Amino acid sequence: MTIDDVSNILGFLGGLGMFLYGMKLLSGGLQKAAGEKMKSLLEAVTNKRIKAILVGALVTAIIQSSGATTVMIVGFVNAGILNLMQAVGVIMGANIGTTVTAWIVSLDSLGEAATFFKPSFYAPLMIGVGAAFIMFCKKHKKQTLGEIIIAIGFLFFGLTTMSSSMSDYMAGEAVKNMFLTLGSNPLFGILIGIVVTGVMQSSSASVGVLQTLSGFGVVNAPTAVFICLGADIGSCFTALISSAGVSKNAKRAAVINLLFNTFGVIIWGTLIFIIFKIFPGLEGYIMSAVSIAIFHSGFKVVNTTLFYPIAGKLVDLSKLIICDKEETQAPSVKVEKDTTMLLDDRILNTPSLAIQAVSNYVIKLGKICSENLKRSLDAIMYNKYELIDVVFETEKHIDDHVANLSDFLVKISNDGLTDRQSRQVKDLMYTVIDLERVGDHAENLAELAGKLRDGNMKFSEVGVDDLKLMRAAVESSIDSAVAARETGNIDMVRKTFRYEDEVDSLEEEIRDKHIERLSKRECNSETGVIFLNILTNLERVSDHAINIAGYVKDEA
């Protein structure tokens, strides 16, 4: 091995690294730039599978990575943003959208006469311009644009470096014979595609390298076809790995992706192998970067067309593979605990969707807090003392939820956010704090119910009637605040503020009446102190309700 050989090997590895890093950087930059648009796209996904396919294709074309999209899908299913029937359509679309990269790479195969139209010609300029945007621009949007520009530069500069490093070896007979051998053994070609893609974690990357090799005129049709087919299976590993430790439905989403590609490779790979045997002249056809892109896109579209009518069967099969275990217990508190599954680090790369997942979780937490408040008041007003322990147990889960939400919001805030997203994260953090305090007040009320039980004390009919009025206004205020967060409706915000005014006036009126009863000795002092503490806790719950509604108003 000569020094030139070592230099070429190092050049190839460096070019490959630059190409892979460029793809990763491009995907991340595009996700940041298109975050809000992707949120809108995913919100458009309904049970109409064709719309889900279009969304999957468009999102993947935007972020240039089917692996990233399928990992996101696993996260979305885990977060409850998508169900399995919606996910299967997005997965099919993602497999089509990923082929856009092959078409971009094929632009670099233009002849010498079109040098000025080849992206690689401008790669050094793009790296320089992108670096300038990142280093010298203060605005987040311009820095993100710089990431995208420099990523494209790295991608094509890496391809050029790989190509120049391999040029001395590609004309040899040994290389041609190697590709002929790969083409004559479909299973070996598919295996190569699986392994290389599994290592690179990207079918776009492995197909891009294959396109670079095709520029030397050594890649025949069978070799290109079977390596591409293997790459499609290899691309599923990223989502499978990412599905560790998630809900069963999220695991099923990763399995659906594997089933879709594996069955497609088996069916179409067998058919193509038969065609090559019937028409042996096709085996000698030398593939170009463009023809590889055509095959890759064509296979994905045809495979989606085949499985489109039977997508439900893929979902059913995934449920057979990932079975549901029968639940022996299903108490209400345990159901509330399950909401910890709503947060998933896999969606942190898309801040807008991560924020939406947190918002969904906060809404569920708000409803849990509201229900716990009602339990504590039932214990006080209707002597349902068996609910006291349920309130305490639920409060423990509320604290767990608050910790999960707070940790996740900190992770979101560590990423590059727009001004609007930063404000949303801040408001959600404050909302979580207010909901925690609502939970604490429900716990305080349950403790007061325990004192009534232990002392065998009861309120007068007048006192109970006053509490009913206060309770109705407070419950309405917290429910309307949670509804305001859920819908973003400013009318619900205004309604919350009206309830707060009602609570304040009721609290003052009822407190004065109760103190008057105490002075007339119509009730004993111990019961009277508990009654006043109940009023204080209820009034503070209403204060937290207007805080929650106010954050929604800030975001409007």
C-alpha positions in Angstrom: 0.0 0.0 0.0 1.5 3.3 -1.1 1.1 6.7 0.5 -1.3 7.6 -2.3 -3.5 4.7 -1.3 -3.5 5.8 2.3 -4.3 9.3 1.2 -7.2 8.1 -0.9 -8.6 6.0 1.9 -8.5 8.9 4.3 -10.0 11.1 1.6 -12.9 8.7 1.1 -13.5 8.4 4.9 -13.4 12.2 5.3 -15.7 12.7 2.3 -18.1 10.1 3.7 -18.1 11.7 7.1 -18.7 15.1 5.6 -21.5 13.7 3.5 -23.2 12.0 6.5 -22.7 15.1 8.7 -24.1 17.3 6.0 -27.2 15.1 5.8 -27.6 15.2 9.6 -27.1 19.0 9.8 -29.5 19.5 6.9 -32.2 17.4 8.5 -31.8 19.3 11.8 -31.8 22.7 10.2 -34.8 22.0 8.1 -36.7 20.6 11.1 -36.0 23.9 13.0 -37.0 26.0 10.0 -40.2 24.1 9.3 -41.2 23.2 12.8 -44.5 25.2 12.8 -45.3 24.1 9.3 -44.7 20.5 10.2 -47.1 20.9 13.2 -49.7 22.3 10.8 -49.1 19.4 8.4 -49.5 16.8 11.1 -52.6 18.4 12.5 -54.0 18.0 9.0 -53.6 14.2 9.2 -57.0 12.6 9.6 -58.2 9.0 9.1 -58.1 9.6 5.3 -55.0 7.6 4.5 -54.2 9.4 1.2 -53.9 12.7 3.2 -51.6 11.0 5.7 -49.4 9.6 2.9 -49.1 13.1 1.3 -48.2 14.6 4.7 -45.6 11.9 5.3 -44.0 12.4 1.9 -44.0 16.2 2.3 -42.6 16.2 5.9 -39.8 13.8 4.8 -39.0 15.8 1.7 -38.7 18.8 4.0 -36.4 17.3 6.6 -34.6 15.0 4.1 -34.7 11.9 6.4 -37.2 9.0 6.5 -35.3 7.7 9.6 -36.0 11.0 11.4 -39.6 11.0 10.2 -40.3 7.4 11.4 -38.6 8.1 14.7 -40.8 11.2 15.0 -43.8 9.0 14.2 -42.9 6.6 17.0 -42.7 9.6 19.3 -46.0 11.1 18.0 -47.8 7.7 18.5 -46.3 7.5 22.0 -47.4 11.0 22.7 -50.9 10.4 21.5 -50.6 12.9 18.6 -51.2 10.2 16.0 -53.1 6.9 16.2 -51.8 3.7 14.4 -54.1 4.1 11.3 -52.9 7.6 10.8 -49.3 6.6 11.5 -49.4 3.8 8.8 -50.2 6.4 6.1 -47.5 8.8 7.3 -45.0 5.9 7.3 -45.9 5.1 3.7 -45.5 8.7 2.7 -42.2 9.0 4.5 -40.8 6.1 2.4 -41.7 8.1 -0.7 -40.5 11.4 0.6 -37.0 10.0 1.4 -36.3 9.5 -2.3 -36.1 13.2 -2.9 -32.5 13.1 -1.6 -31.5 10.7 -4.4 -32.9 13.2 -6.9 -30.8 16.0 -5.3 -27.7 13.9 -5.4 -28.4 13.0 -9.1 -28.0 16.7 -10.0 -24.3 16.3 -9.5 -24.1 13.7 -12.3 -24.6 16.4 -14.9 -21.9 16.4 -17.6 -18.9 18.7 -17.9 -20.9 21.0 -20.1 -23.2 21.7 -17.2 -20.6 22.3 -14.6 -22.0 25.6 -13.6 -25.4 23.9 -12.8 -23.8 21.2 -10.6 -24.3 21.8 -6.9 -20.9 20.5 -6.0 -19.4 23.4 -8.0 -20.8 25.8 -5.5 -20.2 23.6 -2.4 -17.2 25.6 -1.1 -19.1 28.8 -1.5 -22.1 27.4 0.4 -19.8 26.2 3.2 -18.3 29.7 3.5 -21.7 31.6 3.3 -23.3 29.1 5.8 -20.4 29.6 8.2 -20.7 33.4 8.0 -24.5 33.2 8.7 -23.9 31.0 11.8 -21.0 33.0 13.2 -22.0 36.6 12.5 -25.9 36.7 12.5 -27.6 37.3 15.7 -31.2 36.3 14.7 -32.1 32.6 15.2 -33.8 32.3 11.8 -30.7 33.5 9.9 -28.5 31.1 11.9 -30.8 28.3 11.0 -30.6 29.3 7.4 -26.8 29.2 7.7 -27.1 25.6 9.0 -29.1 24.6 6.0 -26.7 26.3 3.5 -23.5 24.9 5.1 -25.2 21.4 5.3 -25.9 21.4 1.6 -22.3 22.5 1.0 -20.9 19.7 3.2 -23.2 17.1 1.5 -22.0 17.9 -2.0 -18.4 18.6 -1.0 -18.3 15.2 0.7 -19.7 13.5 -2.5 -17.0 15.2 -4.5 -14.3 14.2 -2.1 -15.4 10.5 -2.1 -15.6 10.5 -5.9 -12.1 11.9 -6.4 -10.7 9.5 -3.8 -12.1 6.5 -5.6 -11.4 7.5 -9.2 -8.1 5.7 -9.4 -9.6 2.4 -8.5 -12.9 2.3 -10.3 -11.6 1.5 -13.8 -10.1 -1.8 -12.7 -11.5 -5.2 -13.7 -11.6 -6.3 -10.1 -14.1 -3.6 -9.2 -16.3 -4.4 -12.2 -16.2 -8.1 -11.3 -17.2 -7.3 -7.7 -20.3 -5.5 -8.8 -21.2 -8.3 -11.2 -21.0 -10.7 -8.4 -23.2 -8.6 -6.2 -25.7 -8.4 -9.1 -25.8 -12.2 -9.6 -26.5 -12.9 -6.0 -29.7 -10.9 -4.9 -29.6 -12.0 -1.3 -26.0 -10.8 -0.9 -26.8 -7.5 -2.6 -29.8 -7.0 -0.3 -27.7 -7.9 2.7 -25.0 -5.4 1.8 -27.8 -2.7 1.5 -29.2 -3.7 4.9 -25.8 -3.7 6.7 -24.5 -0.5 5.1 -27.8 1.4 5.7 -28.0 0.0 9.3 -24.5 1.3 10.0 -25.1 4.7 8.3 -28.6 5.0 9.9 -29.9 6.4 6.6 -31.0 4.9 3.3 -30.6 8.2 1.6 -26.9 8.1 2.6 -26.3 4.6 1.4 -28.1 5.2 -1.9 -26.2 8.5 -2.3 -22.9 6.6 -2.0 -24.2 4.1 -4.6 -25.0 6.9 -6.9 -21.5 8.3 -6.5 -20.1 4.9 -7.5 -22.4 4.8 -10.5 -20.6 7.8 -11.8 -17.7 5.5 -12.7 -19.8 3.2 -14.9 -19.4 0.1 -12.7 -22.8 -0.3 -11.1 -25.0 -2.7 -13.1 -28.8 -2.9 -12.8 -29.1 -5.9 -10.5 -26.5 -4.6 -8.1 -28.2 -1.2 -7.9 -31.6 -2.7 -7.5 -30.8 -5.2 -4.8 -28.7 -2.8 -2.8 -31.5 -0.2 -2.9 -34.0 -2.8 -1.8 -31.7 -3.8 1.1 -31.3 -0.2 2.0 -35.0 0.1 2.4 -35.0 -2.6 5.1 -31.9 -1.2 6.8 -33.6 2.2 7.1 -36.1 0.6 9.5 -33.5 -0.1 12.2 -33.4 3.5 13.4 -37.1 3.5 14.3 -36.9 0.0 15.8 -34.0 1.1 18.1 -35.9 4.3 19.0 -39.0 2.3 20.0 -37.3 0.8 23.1 -39.1 1.8 26.3 -42.2 3.3 24.6 -45.9 2.4 24.6 -47.1 -0.7 22.7 -48.7 1.4 20.0 -45.4 3.3 19.5 -43.6 -0.1 19.1 -46.3 -1.2 16.6 -45.6 1.9 14.5 -41.9 0.9 14.2 -42.9 -2.7 13.4 -45.4 -1.4 10.7 -42.5 0.4 9.0 -40.4 -2.8 9.0 -43.3 -5.0 7.7 -44.1 -2.5 5.0 -40.5 -2.4 3.7 -39.7 -6.1 4.2 -42.9 -7.4 2.5 -42.3 -4.9 -0.3 -38.7 -6.1 -0.8 -39.7 -9.8 -0.8 -42.5 -9.3 -3.3 -40.9 -6.8 -5.7 -37.4 -8.3 -5.3 -38.6 -11.7 -6.3 -40.5 -10.2 -9.3 -37.5 -8.2 -10.4 -35.2 -11.3 -10.1 -37.5 -13.2 -12.4 -37.5 -10.4 -14.9 -33.7 -10.4 -15.0 -33.7 -14.1 -15.6 -36.3 -13.8 -18.4 -34.5 -10.8 -20.0 -30.8 -11.4 -19.2 -29.8 -8.5 -21.4 -31.0 -6.1 -18.6 -28.4 -7.4 -16.2 -25.7 -5.7 -18.2 -27.4 -2.3 -18.1 -25.1 0.2 -16.4 -27.0 2.4 -13.9 -26.5 6.2 -13.6 -27.3 8.4 -10.6 -30.5 9.4 -12.3 -31.7 5.9 -13.1 -31.0 4.9 -9.5 -33.1 7.8 -8.3 -35.9 6.7 -10.8 -35.8 3.1 -9.5 -35.8 4.2 -5.9 -38.7 6.5 -6.3 -40.6 4.1 -8.5 -40.3 1.2 -6.1 -41.5 3.3 -3.2 -44.5 4.6 -5.1 -45.5 1.1 -6.4 -45.0 -0.5 -3.0 -47.3 2.2 -1.4 -49.9 1.6 -4.1 -49.8 -2.2 -3.4 -50.2 -1.8 0.4 -52.5 1.2 0.4 -55.8 -0.8 0.3 -54.6 -3.3 3.0 -52.9 -0.9 5.4 -55.3 -2.0 8.1 -53.9 -5.5 7.8 -50.4 -4.2 8.6 -51.9 -2.6 11.7 -53.5 -5.9 12.6 -50.3 -7.8 12.1 -48.3 -5.4 14.2 -50.9 -6.0 17.0 -50.3 -9.8 16.7 -46.5 -9.2 16.9 -46.8 -6.7 19.8 -49.6 -8.2 21.9 -51.6 -6.5 24.6 -51.4 -8.1 28.0 -54.6 -8.3 29.9 -54.8 -5.7 32.7 -55.7 -7.3 36.1 -56.3 -3.9 37.7 -57.6 -0.7 36.3 -58.3 1.7 39.1 -58.9 5.3 38.3 -55.7 6.5 39.8 -53.6 4.1 37.7 -55.2 5.5 34.6 -54.1 8.9 35.6 -50.6 7.6 36.1 -50.5 6.3 32.5 -50.3 9.9 31.2 -46.5 9.9 32.0 -46.2 8.2 28.7 -47.3 11.4 26.9 -43.8 12.9 26.8 -41.1 11.5 24.6 -37.5 12.8 24.0 -37.8 11.6 20.3 -39.9 14.7 19.5 -37.5 17.2 21.1 -35.9 17.8 17.6 -39.2 19.4 16.5 -39.9 22.0 19.2 -43.4 23.0 18.0 -44.6 19.4 18.2 -42.8 18.9 21.6 -44.6 22.0 22.9 -47.9 20.6 21.5 -47.3 17.3 23.4 -46.6 19.2 26.6 -49.8 21.3 26.1 -51.8 18.1 25.6 -50.3 16.7 28.8 -51.0 19.9 30.7 -54.6 19.8 29.7 -54.9 16.2 31.0 -53.1 17.2 34.2 -55.5 20.1 34.6 -58.5 17.7 34.3 -56.9 15.4 36.9 -56.4 18.3 39.3 -60.0 19.5 38.8 -61.3 16.0 39.5 -59.2 15.7 42.6 -60.5 19.0 43.8 -64.1 17.7 43.3 -63.2 14.5 45.3 -61.9 16.5 48.2 -65.1 18.7 48.3 -67.3 15.6 48.1 -65.5 14.3 51.1 -66.1 17.5 53.0 -69.7 18.2 52.0 -71.2 14.8 51.6 -69.1 12.8 54.2 -67.5 10.7 51.5 -64.5 10.1 53.6 -63.4 7.1 51.6 -62.3 9.6 48.9 -59.7 11.1 51.2 -57.1 8.4 50.5 -57.8 8.6 46.8 -57.1 12.3 46.9 -53.8 11.7 48.6 -52.8 9.0 46.2 -53.7 11.1 43.2 -51.7 14.0 44.6 -48.6 11.8 44.5 -49.2 11.1 40.8 -49.8 14.8 40.2 -46.4 15.5 41.7 -44.8 12.9 39.4 -46.6 14.5 36.4 -45.3 17.9 37.5 -41.7 16.6 37.7 -42.0 15.0 34.2 -43.4 18.1 32.7 -40.8 20.4 34.3 -37.9 18.2 33.2 -39.3 18.0 29.6 -39.9 21.8 29.4 -36.3 22.4 30.5 -35.1 20.1 27.7 -37.2 22.0 25.1 -35.9 25.3 26.3 -32.3 24.1 25.8 -32.9 23.8 22.1 -33.1 26.7 19.6 -36.6 28.2 19.9 -38.3 31.1 18.2 -39.5 34.0 20.4 -43.1 32.7 20.2 -42.0 29.1 21.2 -39.9 30.5 24.1 -43.0 32.4 25.4 -45.1 29.2 25.1 -42.6 27.2 27.0 -42.5 29.8 29.8 -46.3 30.0 30.0 -46.6 26.2 30.1 -44.0 26.1 32.9 -46.0 28.7 34.9 -49.2 26.7 34.2 -47.6 23.5 35.5 -46.7 25.4 38.7 -50.2 26.7 39.1 -51.7 23.3 38.6 -49.4 21.8 41.2 -50.7 24.4 43.6 -54.3 23.5 42.7 -53.4 19.9 43.6 -51.9 21.0 46.9 -55.1 22.9 47.8 -57.1 19.7 47.0 -54.8 17.9 49.4 -55.3 20.6 52.0 -59.1 20.2 51.6 -58.8 16.4 52.0 -56.8 17.0 55.2 -59.6 19.3 56.5 -62.1 16.5 55.6 -60.1 14.2 57.7 -60.3 16.5 60.7 -64.1 16.7 60.3 -64.2 12.9 60.2 -61.9 12.4 63.2 -63.7 15.0 65.3 -67.2 13.8 64.1 -68.0 17.4 63.1 -70.5 18.7 60.6 -71.4 22.0 59.2 -74.8 23.7 59.5 -77.2 23.5 56.6 -76.6 27.3 56.0 -72.8 26.6 55.9 -73.2 23.7 53.5 -75.4 25.8 51.2 -72.8 28.6 51.2 -70.1 26.1 50.3 -72.2 24.8 47.4 -72.3 28.3 46.0 -68.6 28.8 46.5 -67.8 25.3 45.1 -69.8 25.9 41.9 -68.0 29.1 41.2 -64.5 27.7 41.9 -65.1 24.5 39.9 -66.4 26.6 37.0 -63.3 28.8 37.1 -60.8 26.0 37.1 -62.7 24.1 34.4 -63.0 27.1 32.2 -59.3 27.8 32.6 -58.4 24.3 31.5 -60.8 24.6 28.6 -59.1 27.9 27.6 -55.8 26.1 27.5 -57.3 23.3 25.5 -59.1 25.5 22.9 -57.1 28.7 23.0 -60.6 30.4 23.1 -60.4 34.0 24.5 -64.1 33.8 25.5 -63.2 31.0 27.9 -60.4 33.3 29.3 -63.0 36.1 29.9 -65.4 33.6 31.5 -62.6 32.5 33.9 -62.1 36.1 35.0 -65.8 36.6 35.5 -65.9 33.5 37.7 -62.9 34.9 39.7 -64.9 38.1 40.4 -67.8 35.9 41.5 -65.6 33.8 43.8 -64.0 36.9 45.4 -67.4 38.5 46.2 -68.8 35.2 47.4 -65.7 34.5 49.6 -66.1 37.9 51.3 -69.8 37.6 51.8 -69.7 34.0 53.1 -66.7 34.8 55.4 -68.6 37.7 56.9 -71.8 35.6 57.4 -69.8 32.8 59.0 -67.9 35.2 61.4 -71.3 36.6 62.4 -72.6 33.0 63.1 -69.5 32.4 65.2 -70.1 35.6 67.2 -73.6 34.4 67.9 -72.3 31.0 68.9 -74.4 29.3 66.2 -71.4 27.0 65.5 -68.4 25.9 67.5 -65.0 27.5 67.0 -63.2 24.4 65.8 -65.6 23.8 63.0 -65.5 27.5 62.3 -61.8 27.5 61.7 -62.0 24.5 59.3 -64.8 26.3 57.4 -62.7 29.5 57.0 -59.7 27.4 55.9 -61.9 25.7 53.3 -62.9 29.2 52.0 -59.3 30.3 51.8 -58.2 27.2 49.8 -61.1 27.6 47.4 -60.4 31.3 46.8 -56.7 30.5 46.1 -57.7 27.8 43.6 -59.6 30.5 41.7 -56.5 32.7 41.8 -54.5 30.0 40.1 -57.3 29.5 37.6 -57.0 33.1 36.4 -53.3 32.7 36.2 -53.7 29.7 33.9 -56.2 31.6 31.7 -54.0 34.6 31.7 -51.1 32.6 30.1 -53.5 31.6 27.3 -54.3 35.3 26.8 -50.5 36.1 26.6 -50.1 33.5 23.7 -53.1 34.8 21.7 
